[in-house]
Structure formats: C-alpha cells, structure tokens
Amino acid sequence: MGYFKEFFSGIYNLLLGLKTTAKYLPERAVTLQYPKEKWPMPERSRGIVVLLSDPDTGELNCTACLLCQKACPVAAITITQAKNETTNKRYPKTFEVNNTICCFCGLCEEACNFDAIKLTGLYEFATFDKESLIFQKEKLQELGRNVKYEKKRKSVAKKPAAKSETTETKPQSAAPSDPPKGEEA
Amino acid sequence: MTDVTKNIQLSEEEFLLNMGPQHPSTHGVLRLVLKLRGEFIEDLTPHVGYLHRSIEKIAENRTYAQFMPFTDRIDYCASMPCNLAWALAVEKLAGIEVPPRAQYLRVLMTELNRIASHLIYLGVMSLDLGAFTPFLYTFREREWILDLFEMTCGQRLTYNYMRIGGVSRDLPPEFYQSCKNFTKVFLKKVDEYEALFTYNPIFLTRTKDIGILPIAVGLEYGASGPTIRGSGHNWDLRKVEPYSSYEKFDFNVPLGTKGDVWDRYMVRVQEMRESCKIINQALDGLPEGEIKAKVPGVFKPPAGEVISRIEAPRGEMGYYLVSDGSTKPYRVKIRTASYGNLQVLRYLSRGWKIADLVAIFGSLDVVLPEVDR
C-alpha cells in the first residue's frame, strides 16, 4: 500500500509544481530573441557617435568649430577645417571618430552648439577589423541621416539667428572666426 | 611502496597558497598569498595593483570637466558617488554654488546607486556562499535602477551624469512614476531578501560570529562605511558632515553591534531601506529651478588645494585636489573606501578557514578597480 501512497503523492506534488508553471505560462516571456527582436533604446541612450544633417538641405550641421574635438577626454575626434569659398562658410573637410577609444561620455554632444554631433542608440558595430571602427565623415553622416533630434536650448536661440545671418549678413557672422580658419586651411 | 607512504604522511608544516589573481571569489583581480596550516589561515598578504590604470595621473592631463568620465571608472558598481565627489571637490575649489534642484537630483541618483551597489553586494555575497538564486533576484531589481539611469543619462554603467556646477540633464517625464513604483516594490523585495537570508540557518552558520572587527582596529586600518558601521561605530558623512543638502533629509544610520559578517550584511540591508526613504523624500521635495550653475567654458579655478569627501556605498570616498590656477589640475589624489576596507582583511581572516575567508572578503564588499585606481 505504501507504494501506491507514494505514487499518488508523487503525482500530486508533480501537479503542484506544474501549477506554478501553468501560472507563468500565459505571461509574456522576459527574454528577447535578440538578433530578430531588440529592446527599444531610450531616447537619451549614448551609443555610437553620428553627425547630423539638416533635414531640409541634407547638408551637415557641422561648422568645424572644433569644440567637440577640444571637449573629447580621450581625443577620439579629429577634424580638418575647410572653408567654402563661394558661401564663405566653414565645413569639416575630414571628420574622423575613432570608435576604438571613444568612451561614449557624451561631452562632444554637450559641447556642440549647432546640433551637429549626437550619440545615438545604435550599438551593433562589431567587426573583425580594428581599422573599420575608425569612422570617416561620410559614414558618420550616413548613420546620422535618419536620426531624429530636437534642437537644443542653446541652439534654438542661436541657430535661427545664425541661419538668418547666413542668408542676410553672412560675412559678419563668419568674420570673427576667420583667422584660425585661415591658418588651418 | 615505502616511498609512497612516506610522502602521504600528514605533516604539520605551514605552506603558502596563491588565491587569485583570477579567482571567482576575489571580485575582480586580487591576489591573496595565504600562509596556511592545514585548512586554517595563519597569515595573509593581499597583492593589489593588477587593475592599476593610473587614473590619478590621467587627471593631470585632462581639464576639470574632461576628468568626469574617468571618475566613472574608479568604482564601476557605484559611479554616481565618484562623479559627485569630483564635482564637489572642484566646486569647493572654485566656490561654485550649486542650484537646489541639482543638489536634490544628485542625492536622488546617489541613493539609487547606493541601492544598486548594495544589491550587487548581496547577490555576489550569496553567490560566494553558494546560493545562486538570490543573485538573480537582486540583479532583477538592479536592472530596474539601471533602466532609470539609462532613461536619465543614457548609460547603464558609466553614467557621467554630474557636471561641475550641477548635473547634465533633468529627469525625463516618465522618471517620477517609474521611480515611485520602484521604491514601493523594492521595499517588499527587501523583505523577500530578508526572508531568504537573515535568519536562514545555513546563512547564519556561515556568517554569525565570523570575522569580528573591533572598532579600534577598524579605525586604525582606515576602514569606513558599512564595514565600520557594522561594528557599531556611528560614522556616516551624510550625517556628520552633510554635503549636497543631505541635512534636509530624514533618515537613520543603521548600526551593527558586534562587527561580524552578519552585522555587515544587516547594515547594508537596512541601508537599502533608508535609501528608499531618502529617494522618496527627494522625489517629493524636488525643488524647481536650474539644474546647472553657470560655469565658464574655459574653466580656470583659483590656485589652491581642497579635499572633498562623501559617503559612497563602500565608505568614505574623496579627492584631494591641488590646483595651480590653470585649466588642468596639478595633482589629484583619490581616496577610496575599498582600499581601507581591504587592509582589514588580514586581521579578520587570521585563524579562519579558507571558506570563511571567502565570506569575510565578500562582506567587506571590495571593488578591485577602486583599490587600484
């Protein structure tokens, strides 16, 4: 008889355990099938650095002021300045971000007054080649094409003014910063 | 045959054993040279320096603002307090007044980080003692805190949230509700941990009366934080020397009685509850206003020297900062709690077995990158 008693108590305990399983069965799984599904990244997420373009003209917002290069604590950003002779506007001739040493601190984004550089929620950049982690201007611009951004408080005050200046009184806005530009270019 | 039996003969000799540098219970890269008699520890020498990254020297080549991301890497389990201590040091040097909202945000983030750090302690300590499940429980709650941090500053580990004169960003709109929910749920979870641990016979056998630290010895070695409070020494910089408007918050400093492993565990569990209290107060009383004081772009503090110290989750943490009036610091000395706490290990583990050493070392909650900098 003891055998049957054990048998039934075994089944009872099995069902008891399965009750917990059944309780959690209809719930949504916590895990994600990673490469197919992804977590939505928060808006402020600090992933890879991209260069932002003006949605209307498609041109880079960057004016090659070198503030991000100076702010970078690990010297991951290298910029060469150049000047557009026709519009008298500065632009980055080369813009290089070395992702092998970038520490994703976001100081470059903070230093920028022109909404030109941003850390995004993009994070899948594993490669077999270290060289390919050094991103050039074209790649950074391509990555930043579809990145939405809201204009910063600083630039909201500054940017429309800068825009109107570029259309109306261009030389004035460019004049004070001419000497360093001339040296570099 | 005779030779073999000769070798097997038990002897009473002392022998040296290397524990680490790569040992799962040394929480990183610590090498302990143990002098053993059988299973019992006669003496012990910790060898540190495997994770030395010369952060102090790096500081001399960076501007004051640029050094902030590096402070994240001092104690990766609790980056916010490291950020805060650096910001406080520079502000003290330059005489910058921090807006009240920023001060509250700093308190809020630091206390959230304290909980996250203690959760790591709890999980890893249980893992060291052979219990795997609590590790998953504590990391489940820690995940929530990390989500809150990611929501606010964009990173989960290296926050870089504080700035000289304030904080980098204000709270996102969904933060308040999520954080409130967290404190509500978390208090229940702490009860759950306590049900799992506090009077669990196995846990008690492994922790009670083991590694007793007298106050005098702890003070001599420079131990601080929960390590010394577990012995009953009432020393919490948040109360003794309030910074960042801690004097406006109502909380208790939990104290142990004996100073064994269990007391140190208990102090940390109570501290999590107290931190929850502070977080609720900070959320409710969050003043309106600016989040960052005006700091010039090229920041040049006056020449001089200054010391800042705060109560980090592991104990007293601070910076000694010498400025020569240029944009870069002349010298930075970092005082971290883990280094002082590690020194006590030698005293505590004498006479105990190797398995107890794991428990004692776990209870000190040492983070090795913080020891080496």
Boltz contact constraints between the chains, C-beta under 6 A:
constraints:
  - contact:
      token1: [A, 42]
      token2: [B, 150]
      max_distance: 6.0
  - contact:
      token1: [A, 42]
      token2: [B, 151]
      max_distance: 6.0
  - contact:
      token1: [A, 44]
      token2: [B, 154]
      max_distance: 6.0
  - contact:
      token1: [A, 45]
      token2: [B, 154]
      max_distance: 6.0
  - contact:
      token1: [A, 46]
      token2: [B, 154]
      max_distance: 6.0
  - contact:
      token1: [A, 46]
      token2: [B, 155]
      max_distance: 6.0
  - contact:
      token1: [A, 73]
      token2: [B, 62]
      max_distance: 6.0
  - contact:
      token1: [A, 73]
      token2: [B, 66]
      max_distance: 6.0
  - contact:
      token1: [A, 73]
      token2: [B, 69]
      max_distance: 6.0
  - contact:
      token1: [A, 103]
      token2: [B, 69]
      max_distance: 6.0
  - contact:
      token1: [A, 105]
      token2: [B, 69]
      max_distance: 6.0
  - contact:
      token1: [A, 105]
      token2: [B, 160]
      max_distance: 6.0
